Amino acid sequence: MTFLSDGGDNVRDLQLYLSPNAEHVLDWFHVTMRITVINQTLKGLTYDDIAKFEKDVERIKWHLWHGHVPEALDNLEYLVDDFYELIPNFNDKDSRGYKLWNHANDMHNYIRNNQNYIINYSDRYLHGEIISSAFTESTVNELIRKRMVGSGYKTG
């Protein structure tokens, strides 16, 4: 049996309680959601290092996709440090620069806390095995949306 989760302690603890010998995997969908947030925040900045940062984020994603957790963590640590040193108006908590640093720092902590549940997603995907709950989550969201609309509740 394989459990996919978003990496939250409460979900992981429940999975371990229900089936401690099962395979526990960090859901690729939730990993990429965090990477997407960093990339979207990068797009809002306008200075010379953006292209370098975008390449750094792609390198981190590649390492995670292939299960190279130590390399991903090292790269994330360098990225967090670079954001801290290079971004203007860093002390302004409302600035995009601060938000970027905060997202990268959160991502670093998220990967570090869930490193034991990160697999070689590439290999698993190539063998037709599930790496994400995105399909299931989107189906559930669609069913909830239809139920809300059917009940007269406005969803937008």
C-alpha positions, 0 to 999 in steps of 0.5 A: 500500500502506498500513501500520498500526502501533502507532508503535513504532520497530522496526515503523515501521523495518521498514515503511520498509525494506520499502516506503519509498514506501507510506503509513504510518499510526499505528493509531487503535486504539493511539491510543485505547488510550492515551486510554482509560487516561487516562480510566480513571485519571481515574475513580479520582480525586475532586476538582473538576477531573475534569470539566474534565480529561475535557473536555480529554481528549475535545478531544484525542481529537477533534483526533487523530480529525480529524488536527489534530496541533499542536492535540492536542499543545498540548492534551496539553502543557497537560493534562500541566502541569495535572496536575502543578500541580493533583494532590495528592500528586504526588511519591508515585509510587504515587498515582493523580495521579502515574500520571495525569500519567505516562500523559498525559506518555507520550501527549504523547511518543507523539503527538509521536514519531508525528505524521508518521503521524497522518492525518485518521481521520474522513475516511478512516473516512467513505470506508470506508478502514481506520484500525485493525488492531483487527479483525485483532488481535482475530482473532489473539488469538482464534485464539491463545486457541483454540489454547491451550485446545485444547492443554490450556493454561489461559487464565484 
